[in-house]
Amino acid sequence: MTTLAVGSSITIIASIATVAVVVVLVILYERYVYSEVRTNFIRSIQHDDDDDDVCIVGFFHPRCSSGGGGERVLWKAVQAIGELKGGKLHTCNTTTTPTTHEPIIYSNDKLTNCKNVCVVIYTIDEPTIDYAQITIQNVQKQFAITISSTLRIHFVHVHIHKHLLFAKPTRFTMIVESWNTILLAYHALRQVNPHVYIDTTGCAFTFLIAKIFGNCKVGAYVHYPTISADMLSMIYDRRPSYNNDGYISTSAALSFVKLIYYCIFAVGYGLVGSLCDLTMVNSSWTKGHIEQIWRVRSWFSLLGSSCSSSSKIHVIYPPVDTQSCVQTNNNNNERENIILSIGQFRPEKDHALQLHSFATFLTMYNKKDAMNDDDSIQLVLIGSCRDDEDAYRVTQLKQLAKELNIEQYVKFVINRPYSVIIDYLRRSSVGLHTMWNEHFGIGIVEMMAAGLITIAHNSGGPKMDIILVPWDYTKTTEYKKNDCIPSGCLASTVDEYAKCMYEIFSRINKKKEKEEDDNIISRIRDEGRRSAKRFSDEEFMNTFKETMLSSILFESSGSKDATMTSYVLLVTMCVVLIAILISLTLSIAV
């Protein structure tokens, strides 16, 4: 019996060792293939001898041609890299006072890699002859971003695999979607393998391909954690949401199973996060959750200074064109009775809450203030639709507006250029935002910078980073000179949003009737404009460039690191092989 048990144990050990050897062999093979891919790409773009030292920076952003805030971050990052290539280490707007920082001295190899940089963007768009030219033109048109003509940009089209992103699994959504992004990254890096891989879409599991197969230095700009403690808390509390169906939240057993599933996924999410060499996040809220979920990163700080550096998480607020917004309209008397909402038509944006709140507000306003057709208040929802699912969501919202009997006061503006947004920012009086735990809120900053009194959700980035002092409209005394002036409003429920709208428009219209300035309304507008300057394009560009150069991403890769890694893997494989032979020998002897 003992002999049989020993034999079984040895067989199990041999099986595990065999699997380990296979894994090592696969990694070695893939590393060789990806190394050849990188070498071949560099040869294909060579124009002179200096191109031997080209540094390829790859951005994983499959929907790079969309018009959302995430895409604006992508293209501002590309613009920043273009400035680094041209030797411009600091961005300064001539209309603002330049910031005074102590000069930072960077190593020569980092600056050399910046000068020899080449940008690659992975996209699911189908290739056309003039795709690159049209895309760059659209970036200029939509975001007012000009990319340096000296920066080489190559688009890697993985359109034949775009079904991986459009798959809509009904069960185990996060696992399936994460696996699909791994496959998409695998195919993408098989076409061009960069030296530096940067994910700007929140697809952390793609780090596995970039780090283990591609041997890349990995960076990430995280807009929103795939899973957070808030999501775990929502399942534990059995609260229904767009990602927690009612039939699950009402069942204790199903909620328990989903909680276990979420916990397992959170562990995996934390492990892949530890592969990141540079982590940038868009808000304090996101930083807190990433630090909590990617806690394994802090363990590496015990291994040395370089690991400690890579484990640090940097808050870099998204770029907002505050300058254009500030110049929209400084005469508040010319503003119209428009409530403006800016944001993509995604489920988490909760546009339905906006419609319900607006309907409740109109009921309150009409009861207390007679409203005629000339000064009727209008809700304008402006944003982009990514696909047919978003378009269908807009159709549902229009139907909801009809059911609430407010359709004559609601207008949808879809997929329009940035100039249209600027025009509405110039004309509108109030801004509206309703997403729970919004990671940041670029639209909120745009509205504040343009002088709109903005009502945002009392959670996430808007609460922690943007509207630091919300307006308490119940306060009867006037704000004094040394008081902290509110920069906007925060709300959570339909009634809270409706009440904020009512208090704002009551004062705005009284001001118009009396033709005199309402002190608090004007001071909120001014404070909102001042506060929004913290999130300007220039601030993003300077912080992004400084963070990139201070990290290890632009350090010379050298062949030594890659060779050493390969040697370690080979030695590991040999040790495992010897272990297998010994195990098999003992098994035969037994």
VOLUM-930596 format. One line per field, with one value per residue (C-alpha): x, y, z; chain. Coordinates in pm, 1 decimal. Layout:
<nodes>
px (X, ...);
py (Y, ...);
pz (Z, ...);
cadena (A, ...);
</nodes>
This chain:
<nodes>
px (0.0, 288.1, 469.4, 153.5, 111.9, 473.8, 435.7, 119.0, 290.1, 585.1, 350.6, 169.2, 497.7, 619.2, 293.2, 319.9, 683.0, 588.5, 325.3, 579.2, 828.4, 564.9, 474.1, 839.5, 891.2, 583.8, 703.9, 1050.4, 906.0, 664.6, 939.4, 1150.0, 860.4, 771.5, 1138.4, 1151.9, 830.1, 985.7, 1307.8, 1123.4, 907.4, 1211.7, 1372.7, 1055.7, 1058.0, 1432.7, 1540.2, 1891.4, 2137.8, 1989.0, 1672.2, 1858.7, 1788.3, 1418.9, 1196.4, 849.2, 570.5, 249.7, -92.0, -359.3, -676.5, -896.2, -1157.4, -904.5, -1128.9, -1421.1, -1503.7, -1509.9, -1301.1, -1081.7, -987.6, -898.8, -658.6, -504.0, -442.5, -312.6, -68.0, 39.5, 75.8, 291.3, 518.6, 546.3, 667.0, 918.0, 1047.9, 1099.2, 1284.4, 1001.9, 1005.0, 762.8, 431.7, 325.4, 21.7, 114.5, -221.8, -153.2, 117.0, 385.6, 446.6, 786.9, 941.0, 1295.7, 1456.2, 1466.6, 1771.4, 1700.4, 1949.3, 2084.5, 1943.3, 1589.3, 1619.6, 1771.5, 1483.2, 1240.7, 1405.9, 1391.2, 1037.6, 780.6, 416.3, 201.5, -174.0, -368.4, -718.8, -1014.5, -1097.6, -1072.3, -771.1, -809.8, -553.9, -592.3, -697.1, -408.0, -463.0, -839.0, -799.5, -547.0, -776.2, -1072.3, -864.2, -795.4, -1162.9, -1312.4, -1061.1, -864.8, -545.7, -259.2, -8.1, 351.0, 421.2, 765.2, 616.6, 582.7, 245.2, 159.1, -184.5, -202.1, -541.5, -682.0, -1026.3, -1051.8, -1056.7, -1292.0, -1563.1, -1366.9, -1465.2, -1823.1, -1902.7, -2178.1, -2158.3, -2460.1, -2263.2, -1919.8, -1898.7, -1577.9, -1383.4, -1497.5, -1432.4, -1089.9, -1000.0, -1109.4, -882.9, -593.9, -659.0, -689.5, -358.8, -196.9, -293.3, -207.7, 145.4, 204.8, 190.9, 403.6, 573.0, 666.7, 940.5, 689.5, 330.5, 71.6, -289.6, -530.6, -857.2, -849.5, -765.7, -522.3, -516.3, -339.9, -31.9, 16.7, 86.1, 293.8, 508.2, 546.5, 541.8, 641.9, 900.5, 776.2, 790.3, 428.8, 247.3, -120.2, -351.1, -645.6, -975.3, -1182.2, -1094.0, -1250.6, -1360.1, -1362.0, -1447.4, -1765.2, -1877.8, -1809.8, -2002.5, -2294.3, -2317.0, -2280.0, -2557.7, -2768.3, -2833.9, -2973.0, -2781.7, -2708.0, -2443.8, -2634.3, -2966.0, -3268.4, -3316.9, -2964.6, -2989.5, -3313.8, -3158.9, -2920.6, -2778.0, -2710.8, -2564.2, -2326.5, -2212.5, -2159.8, -1965.9, -1728.5, -1691.6, -1611.4, -1355.7, -1175.9, -1170.1, -1041.2, -745.8, -659.6, -700.3, -460.0, -202.2, -193.5, -177.8, 153.5, 304.7, 269.2, 590.5, 412.3, 56.8, -119.9, -476.5, -720.0, -845.6, -801.8, -1103.0, -945.9, -612.3, -772.1, -938.5, -634.6, -415.7, -668.1, -711.7, -350.6, -215.8, 27.8, 229.6, 336.5, 501.6, 762.3, 878.2, 1065.1, 1279.1, 1456.3, 1427.9, 1328.8, 1042.8, 942.5, 930.7, 714.6, 473.7, 389.3, 58.5, 50.3, -263.1, -268.6, -596.5, -739.8, -675.7, -959.8, -959.6, -1042.8, -900.8, -1157.4, -1433.2, -1338.4, -1352.4, -1703.9, -1912.4, -1815.5, -2147.8, -2382.3, -2681.4, -2666.6, -2712.3, -3028.1, -3243.2, -3059.1, -2951.5, -2661.8, -2549.4, -2222.8, -2130.5, -2134.2, -2463.6, -2344.2, -2560.0, -2346.9, -2399.1, -2758.0, -2925.1, -3259.0, -3192.0, -3145.9, -3484.0, -3666.3, -3496.8, -3577.3, -3943.6, -3966.3, -3798.8, -4044.4, -4332.4, -4184.3, -4100.0, -4435.7, -4621.3, -4426.4, -4314.4, -4537.7, -4330.2, -4427.1, -4296.0, -4046.8, -3846.9, -3910.5, -3621.7, -3467.2, -3256.9, -2992.4, -2813.3, -2503.0, -2268.4, -2148.5, -2280.1, -2011.6, -2225.4, -2579.4, -2632.2, -2571.2, -2800.9, -3076.0, -3021.8, -3087.0, -3411.2, -3515.8, -3432.2, -3644.5, -3930.8, -3884.2, -3897.3, -4223.9, -4367.1, -4268.8, -4439.5, -4125.5, -4020.1, -4086.9, -3829.5, -3560.0, -3312.7, -3054.6, -2737.1, -2541.7, -2195.6, -2138.1, -1796.5, -1634.9, -1737.6, -2102.4, -2020.7, -1844.6, -2152.5, -2379.8, -2134.6, -2156.6, -2537.3, -2622.3, -2678.6, -2662.0, -2458.2, -2586.8, -2405.8, -2560.5, -2313.6, -2259.4, -1889.9, -1776.8, -1400.7, -1339.3, -1578.4, -1425.3, -1766.2, -1810.6, -1485.5, -1575.6, -1907.8, -1750.7, -1478.0, -1745.6, -1927.0, -2216.0, -2340.7, -2282.3, -2478.4, -2274.8, -2324.3, -2221.3, -1964.1, -1638.4, -1411.5, -1663.1, -1686.8, -1320.2, -1140.1, -1364.8, -1642.7, -1455.5, -1692.0, -2055.9, -2323.3, -2547.5, -2856.4, -3017.8, -2762.1, -2939.1, -2637.9, -2421.9, -2076.0, -1811.4, -1478.7, -1273.3, -1534.1, -1474.9, -1686.4, -1876.8, -1781.4, -2092.9, -2359.4, -2365.6, -2674.0, -2766.9, -3144.2, -3414.9, -3544.9, -3197.4, -3120.9, -3462.3, -3421.9, -3078.1, -3218.3, -3504.7, -3285.9, -3049.5, -3315.2, -3517.9, -3220.5, -3122.8, -3469.5, -3511.6, -3182.8, -3310.5, -3633.0, -3457.6, -3169.4, -2924.2, -2645.1, -2720.7, -2413.5, -2403.5, -2482.4, -2204.8, -1957.7, -2029.5, -1969.3, -1640.7, -1520.1, -1609.0, -1400.1, -1106.8, -1125.3, -1138.7, -795.2, -643.7, -737.9, -610.4, -441.6, -112.7, -127.4, -187.8, 87.7, 349.2, 256.8, 237.4, 578.2, 740.5, 592.4, 696.6, 1054.1, 1080.9, 974.8, 1168.7, 965.4, 1213.6, 1523.0, 1726.2, 1603.8, 1934.5, 1983.4, 2120.0, 1783.7, 1618.8, 1912.7, 1922.9, 1551.3, 1595.2, 1885.2, 1675.5, 1396.4, 1638.5, 1796.5, 1451.4, 1353.6, 1670.8, 1613.9, 1258.5, 1369.3, 1625.4, 1353.0, 1133.0, 1411.2, 1481.4, 1110.5, 1067.3, 1376.5, 1246.7, 904.5, 1051.7, 1267.5, 964.7);
py (0.0, 230.7, 150.1, 228.0, 561.1, 656.9, 561.5, 771.7, 1070.5, 1044.8, 1023.9, 1338.9, 1522.3, 1407.9, 1525.9, 1867.5, 1893.8, 1799.7, 2072.6, 2321.2, 2226.8, 2266.4, 2611.3, 2719.0, 2590.2, 2777.5, 3100.9, 3061.8, 2992.4, 3285.9, 3517.5, 3418.9, 3477.9, 3815.1, 3918.9, 3839.9, 4037.8, 4341.4, 4310.4, 4275.1, 4579.8, 4793.1, 4684.2, 4774.8, 5135.2, 5193.6, 5501.8, 5545.0, 5394.0, 5581.1, 5373.7, 5080.9, 5242.3, 5305.5, 5282.4, 5147.3, 5265.7, 5070.9, 5191.7, 4927.2, 5120.7, 4917.3, 5194.7, 5471.3, 5652.4, 5694.6, 6033.1, 5973.9, 6104.2, 5794.5, 5864.2, 6222.0, 6090.3, 5858.6, 6133.3, 6382.6, 6112.1, 6061.9, 6439.1, 6446.4, 6175.0, 6376.6, 6673.2, 6453.8, 6338.5, 6703.0, 6769.8, 6972.2, 6857.8, 7122.1, 7237.2, 7592.6, 7782.8, 8141.9, 8259.5, 8115.6, 8171.7, 7905.3, 7679.1, 7698.3, 7362.1, 7270.4, 7135.9, 6758.3, 6595.8, 6275.5, 6014.5, 6036.0, 5695.7, 5807.2, 6125.6, 5929.5, 5683.2, 5976.4, 6120.4, 5783.1, 5701.5, 5549.7, 5514.5, 5212.4, 5209.0, 4882.6, 4927.9, 4716.1, 4959.3, 4821.2, 4947.3, 5189.0, 5360.4, 5693.8, 5562.3, 5727.2, 6064.5, 6064.1, 5954.3, 6229.0, 6484.2, 6364.0, 6393.9, 6756.4, 6814.7, 6637.4, 6720.3, 7017.7, 6811.8, 6855.0, 6571.0, 6653.8, 6572.5, 6439.5, 6163.3, 5834.9, 5673.3, 5325.1, 5170.9, 4796.2, 4672.8, 4368.2, 4407.2, 4038.7, 3968.6, 4251.1, 3997.8, 3932.2, 4278.0, 4265.6, 3929.4, 3967.9, 3672.4, 3620.7, 3445.6, 3505.7, 3832.7, 3966.3, 3644.0, 3598.8, 3961.4, 3954.7, 3634.6, 3794.8, 4094.0, 3854.1, 3689.6, 4028.5, 4142.9, 3815.9, 3875.7, 4246.3, 4201.8, 3922.7, 4195.5, 4455.8, 4390.4, 4720.9, 4795.7, 4982.1, 4861.3, 5104.6, 5004.4, 5298.3, 5103.4, 4915.8, 4576.3, 4469.8, 4103.0, 4197.9, 4258.6, 3880.9, 3884.5, 4203.6, 4108.6, 3731.5, 3676.0, 4020.0, 4095.7, 4456.5, 4723.2, 4771.6, 5091.8, 5161.6, 5458.0, 5329.8, 5512.1, 5269.9, 4947.9, 4639.7, 4534.5, 4734.4, 4704.1, 4900.7, 4631.4, 4361.0, 4563.3, 4602.3, 4223.0, 4166.0, 4418.1, 4265.6, 4599.0, 4578.8, 4766.3, 4761.1, 4493.3, 4314.0, 4181.6, 4187.6, 3813.0, 3774.7, 4052.7, 3907.1, 3561.6, 3503.9, 3188.1, 3347.7, 3657.5, 3438.7, 3251.3, 3579.2, 3721.9, 3421.9, 3466.5, 3836.5, 3763.4, 3508.8, 3754.8, 4030.1, 3810.0, 3748.2, 4117.9, 4202.4, 3950.7, 4081.3, 4435.6, 4346.4, 4306.3, 4679.2, 4884.1, 5220.8, 5273.4, 5602.7, 5665.1, 5944.6, 6028.8, 5980.3, 5748.0, 5521.3, 5529.9, 5413.9, 5115.3, 5018.1, 5028.2, 4806.7, 4551.2, 4557.3, 4530.6, 4259.0, 4536.3, 4673.6, 4342.7, 4406.7, 4721.8, 4486.4, 4365.2, 4688.6, 5048.4, 4974.5, 4754.6, 5018.2, 5278.0, 5062.7, 4989.3, 5358.9, 5471.2, 5816.1, 6032.4, 6216.6, 6396.6, 6356.3, 6643.2, 6890.1, 7172.5, 7423.6, 7711.6, 7670.3, 7622.4, 7934.8, 8146.2, 8029.0, 8289.9, 8534.1, 8716.6, 8512.0, 8727.8, 8579.7, 8223.5, 8031.6, 7810.5, 7494.6, 7206.6, 7034.0, 6673.0, 6558.0, 6187.8, 5873.7, 5687.9, 5396.7, 5220.6, 5329.4, 5697.4, 5654.8, 5899.3, 5764.6, 5930.7, 6258.8, 6226.9, 6133.0, 6416.8, 6666.2, 6557.5, 6601.2, 6941.6, 7061.4, 6958.1, 7155.3, 7455.0, 7476.8, 7462.7, 7751.2, 7953.7, 7998.1, 7894.4, 8010.9, 7890.4, 8175.0, 8087.9, 7710.5, 7507.7, 7246.8, 6938.7, 6867.5, 6530.6, 6542.7, 6248.1, 5973.5, 5627.3, 5361.4, 5095.4, 4972.5, 4889.1, 5251.5, 5368.7, 5140.2, 5283.5, 5632.6, 5505.1, 5372.7, 5706.8, 5890.8, 5654.9, 5721.4, 6097.4, 6045.8, 5838.3, 6110.0, 6365.0, 6578.1, 6494.9, 6852.4, 6974.8, 6711.3, 6713.4, 6447.5, 6558.5, 6253.3, 6209.7, 6576.2, 6748.1, 6926.1, 7266.0, 7176.0, 7093.5, 7430.0, 7606.0, 7437.9, 7515.9, 7880.9, 7885.5, 7661.7, 7762.8, 7434.7, 7114.5, 6769.8, 6444.3, 6131.6, 5842.0, 5666.7, 5632.2, 5809.2, 5757.2, 6122.5, 6318.3, 6516.6, 6651.7, 6789.8, 6986.5, 7117.6, 7245.8, 7409.3, 7571.7, 7713.0, 7874.5, 7628.1, 7557.2, 7183.6, 6919.6, 6598.0, 6266.2, 6264.1, 5985.5, 5886.6, 6136.8, 6425.1, 6418.7, 6347.8, 6556.1, 6799.2, 6957.0, 6970.4, 7227.0, 7160.3, 7428.0, 7405.2, 7587.0, 7561.3, 7808.2, 8137.5, 8360.8, 8498.6, 8359.9, 8591.7, 8679.9, 8418.4, 8140.9, 7838.4, 7917.8, 7623.0, 7525.3, 7319.8, 7088.1, 6721.8, 6498.3, 6128.8, 6083.5, 6210.1, 6450.0, 6583.6, 6651.3, 6812.4, 7032.4, 7152.1, 7240.9, 7426.6, 7629.2, 7725.1, 7828.9, 8010.5, 8236.2, 8265.1, 8376.7, 8612.3, 8765.4, 8815.3, 8972.5, 9214.3, 9268.4, 9250.2, 9012.0, 8715.5, 8696.9, 8319.9, 8217.6, 8436.7, 8323.8, 7954.6, 8015.4, 8197.6, 7937.6, 7657.9, 7824.1, 7872.0, 7516.7, 7366.6, 7506.1, 7223.8, 6984.0, 7171.8, 7016.8, 7172.3, 7016.5, 6673.1, 6708.2, 6819.5, 6560.1, 6280.9, 6362.1, 6397.6, 6066.9, 5881.5, 6009.8, 5941.0, 5578.5, 5287.3, 5281.0, 5486.0, 5326.2, 5138.4, 4782.1, 4640.9, 4281.1, 4189.2, 4192.5, 3981.7, 3743.2, 3707.5, 3632.3, 3367.4, 3213.4, 3200.0, 3028.3, 2781.5, 2696.5, 2652.1, 2423.4, 2216.6, 2181.0, 2069.6, 1823.9, 1673.2, 1647.5, 1462.1, 1216.9, 1150.6, 1105.9, 866.6, 670.1, 635.8, 540.3, 261.7, 146.0, 128.4);
pz (0.0, 91.2, -231.8, -430.5, -250.1, -318.0, -681.6, -712.3, -549.9, -784.1, -1082.5, -969.9, -920.2, -1261.5, -1420.5, -1258.9, -1365.2, -1721.1, -1731.7, -1595.8, -1866.0, -2136.0, -2002.7, -1998.6, -2352.6, -2474.8, -2310.3, -2462.8, -2805.8, -2789.4, -2667.9, -2965.0, -3205.8, -3052.6, -3058.6, -3430.5, -3484.9, -3317.0, -3517.6, -3847.8, -3776.9, -3695.7, -4022.9, -4214.8, -4090.0, -4110.1, -4302.5, -4168.7, -3926.2, -3629.5, -3660.5, -3510.4, -3172.2, -3238.1, -2930.5, -3009.1, -2778.9, -2830.7, -2712.4, -2668.3, -2749.3, -2986.2, -3023.7, -3082.8, -3332.4, -3090.9, -2947.7, -2572.4, -2285.5, -2290.6, -2651.0, -2563.6, -2299.7, -2560.0, -2812.1, -2558.4, -2444.7, -2807.2, -2843.8, -2528.7, -2666.5, -2987.9, -2783.9, -2601.7, -2938.0, -3032.8, -2707.6, -2550.1, -2189.3, -2061.2, -2208.1, -2131.2, -2252.7, -2323.3, -2188.6, -1844.7, -1587.7, -1630.6, -1338.3, -1174.7, -1101.3, -1021.7, -1341.2, -1349.1, -1503.6, -1694.7, -1806.6, -2161.1, -2259.2, -2171.4, -2377.0, -2666.6, -2661.9, -2664.9, -2975.0, -3149.2, -3042.5, -3276.8, -3172.6, -3254.0, -3187.5, -3188.5, -3330.5, -3437.0, -3718.7, -4068.6, -4266.2, -4556.7, -4775.3, -4595.9, -4252.7, -4066.8, -4231.5, -4170.9, -3809.5, -3731.3, -3898.6, -3692.5, -3374.5, -3466.0, -3544.6, -3241.6, -2971.1, -3108.7, -3068.3, -3313.7, -3335.7, -3427.8, -3792.7, -3696.2, -3481.6, -3665.9, -3591.5, -3714.7, -3677.7, -3625.9, -3743.6, -3566.5, -3722.1, -3810.2, -3436.4, -3334.0, -3255.9, -2937.5, -2810.9, -2931.8, -2774.3, -2514.8, -2275.2, -2052.6, -1778.6, -1624.0, -1815.0, -1661.1, -1709.3, -2070.7, -2162.2, -1996.0, -2179.5, -2506.5, -2445.5, -2383.5, -2720.2, -2890.3, -2739.7, -2845.2, -3209.0, -3190.1, -3053.5, -3303.4, -3568.2, -3388.6, -3055.9, -2885.4, -2637.4, -2420.7, -2396.7, -2256.6, -2196.4, -2189.2, -2185.2, -1855.1, -2005.8, -1735.2, -1833.4, -2157.6, -1938.6, -1942.5, -2316.3, -2315.6, -2017.4, -2041.4, -2418.6, -2551.0, -2280.2, -2287.7, -2024.8, -1925.3, -1843.6, -1781.5, -1757.2, -1556.6, -1598.2, -1394.5, -1211.2, -1369.0, -1022.9, -701.6, -334.6, -408.6, -651.3, -393.2, -137.6, -377.5, -422.0, -47.5, 27.4, -254.2, -421.7, -780.1, -1050.3, -1423.1, -1352.5, -1076.2, -1204.2, -979.7, -979.2, -837.6, -580.1, -444.5, -396.0, -104.1, -261.9, -603.0, -438.8, -236.6, -548.5, -736.7, -441.7, -449.0, -825.7, -782.9, -509.8, -728.4, -1016.3, -787.4, -686.7, -1053.4, -1131.7, -851.4, -974.2, -1332.2, -1195.5, -1031.0, -1380.3, -1449.1, -1439.2, -1437.1, -1318.0, -1384.1, -1268.0, -1340.3, -990.6, -619.2, -619.3, -882.7, -701.8, -378.1, -543.0, -750.5, -439.2, -265.1, -544.4, -673.1, -317.6, -424.9, -596.2, -259.0, -172.8, -441.0, -263.9, -29.7, -318.9, -404.7, -514.4, -874.3, -763.4, -510.7, -786.0, -1010.7, -727.8, -689.2, -836.2, -994.9, -1013.7, -1347.1, -1400.4, -1752.4, -1994.9, -2032.0, -2286.2, -2015.5, -2218.1, -2496.1, -2239.3, -2041.1, -2356.0, -2445.3, -2265.9, -1993.7, -2011.2, -1795.2, -1894.6, -2246.3, -2124.7, -2206.6, -1983.0, -2087.1, -1863.6, -2038.8, -1998.4, -2160.1, -2172.6, -2383.9, -2392.0, -2181.0, -1918.5, -1622.8, -1711.2, -1588.3, -1826.2, -1704.8, -1367.9, -1552.7, -1723.0, -1402.3, -1212.2, -1486.9, -1492.6, -1115.1, -1139.7, -1406.2, -1183.0, -890.8, -1107.2, -1281.5, -951.2, -797.3, -1098.9, -1400.3, -1703.1, -2053.0, -2386.7, -2413.8, -2102.5, -2091.3, -1959.1, -2188.2, -2111.1, -2376.5, -2365.4, -2582.1, -2635.4, -2864.9, -2948.3, -2981.9, -3145.6, -3216.5, -2849.9, -2751.9, -3032.0, -2902.9, -2554.8, -2693.0, -2846.9, -2506.0, -2343.3, -2599.5, -2520.4, -2147.6, -2209.6, -2395.9, -2109.9, -1860.7, -2085.7, -2116.5, -2471.9, -2589.7, -2336.6, -2408.2, -2695.8, -2790.9, -2971.7, -3088.2, -3242.8, -3315.7, -3340.2, -3048.2, -3187.0, -3121.2, -2757.9, -2723.2, -2860.2, -2605.8, -2326.6, -2429.0, -2424.2, -2127.3, -1765.0, -1571.4, -1613.0, -1516.7, -1436.5, -1281.2, -1293.4, -960.3, -875.2, -1189.7, -1198.8, -1286.6, -1508.9, -1794.8, -1892.2, -1540.5, -1563.1, -1910.1, -1780.4, -1474.9, -1686.5, -1917.1, -1625.3, -1589.3, -1239.0, -1237.9, -1047.6, -1021.7, -845.4, -481.4, -524.4, -691.9, -864.0, -875.2, -496.5, -415.7, -680.6, -866.6, -656.1, -327.9, -175.3, -278.5, -251.2, 53.7, -71.8, 271.8, 406.8, 473.0, 544.5, 266.3, 197.5, 333.0, 173.5, 358.4, 331.3, 108.9, -194.4, -347.2, -700.9, -782.8, -645.3, -545.1, -544.8, -543.8, -571.5, -803.6, -540.8, -460.6, -827.1, -880.8, -574.2, -690.2, -1032.4, -871.1, -635.6, -919.3, -1170.1, -906.5, -842.9, -1210.1, -1320.3, -1023.6, -1124.5, -1482.1, -1359.2, -1123.7, -1369.0, -1084.0, -992.4, -766.7, -546.0, -480.1, -839.8, -979.2, -714.6, -784.5, -1155.3, -1088.0, -839.9, -1083.0, -1354.5, -1117.7, -984.2, -1334.9, -1420.5, -1212.7, -1493.1, -1798.2, -2100.6, -1995.9, -1649.2, -1801.2, -2059.9, -1808.3, -1546.6, -1804.8, -1953.9, -1613.6, -1494.3, -1809.1, -1792.1, -1420.0, -1470.0, -1616.1, -1938.6, -2139.8, -1992.2, -2249.0, -2262.4, -2372.9, -2469.8, -2128.7, -1953.7, -2218.6, -2231.9, -1855.0, -1848.4, -2113.3, -1919.7, -1604.4, -1793.5, -1952.0, -1618.9, -1466.4, -1750.4, -1709.6, -1335.5, -1394.3, -1662.6, -1425.2, -1160.9, -1408.5, -1495.3, -1128.4, -1059.1, -1348.7, -1241.4, -887.1, -1020.3, -1230.6, -941.3, -712.2);
cadena (A, A, A, A, A, A, A, A, A, A, A, A, A, A, A, A, A, A, A, A, A, A, A, A, A, A, A, A, A, A, A, A, A, A, A, A, A, A, A, A, A, A, A, A, A, A, A, A, A, A, A, A, A, A, A, A, A, A, A, A, A, A, A, A, A, A, A, A, A, A, A, A, A, A, A, A, A, A, A, A, A, A, A, A, A, A, A, A, A, A, A, A, A, A, A, A, A, A, A, A, A, A, A, A, A, A, A, A, A, A, A, A, A, A, A, A, A, A, A, A, A, A, A, A, A, A, A, A, A, A, A, A, A, A, A, A, A, A, A, A, A, A, A, A, A, A, A, A, A, A, A, A, A, A, A, A, A, A, A, A, A, A, A, A, A, A, A, A, A, A, A, A, A, A, A, A, A, A, A, A, A, A, A, A, A, A, A, A, A, A, A, A, A, A, A, A, A, A, A, A, A, A, A, A, A, A, A, A, A, A, A, A, A, A, A, A, A, A, A, A, A, A, A, A, A, A, A, A, A, A, A, A, A, A, A, A, A, A, A, A, A, A, A, A, A, A, A, A, A, A, A, A, A, A, A, A, A, A, A, A, A, A, A, A, A, A, A, A, A, A, A, A, A, A, A, A, A, A, A, A, A, A, A, A, A, A, A, A, A, A, A, A, A, A, A, A, A, A, A, A, A, A, A, A, A, A, A, A, A, A, A, A, A, A, A, A, A, A, A, A, A, A, A, A, A, A, A, A, A, A, A, A, A, A, A, A, A, A, A, A, A, A, A, A, A, A, A, A, A, A, A, A, A, A, A, A, A, A, A, A, A, A, A, A, A, A, A, A, A, A, A, A, A, A, A, A, A, A, A, A, A, A, A, A, A, A, A, A, A, A, A, A, A, A, A, A, A, A, A, A, A, A, A, A, A, A, A, A, A, A, A, A, A, A, A, A, A, A, A, A, A, A, A, A, A, A, A, A, A, A, A, A, A, A, A, A, A, A, A, A, A, A, A, A, A, A, A, A, A, A, A, A, A, A, A, A, A, A, A, A, A, A, A, A, A, A, A, A, A, A, A, A, A, A, A, A, A, A, A, A, A, A, A, A, A, A, A, A, A, A, A, A, A, A, A, A, A, A, A, A, A, A, A, A, A, A, A, A, A, A, A, A, A, A, A, A, A, A, A, A, A, A, A, A, A, A, A, A, A, A, A, A, A, A, A, A, A, A, A, A, A, A, A, A, A, A, A, A, A, A, A, A, A, A, A, A, A, A, A, A, A, A, A, A, A, A, A, A, A, A, A, A, A, A, A, A, A, A, A, A, A, A, A, A, A, A, A, A, A, A);
</nodes>
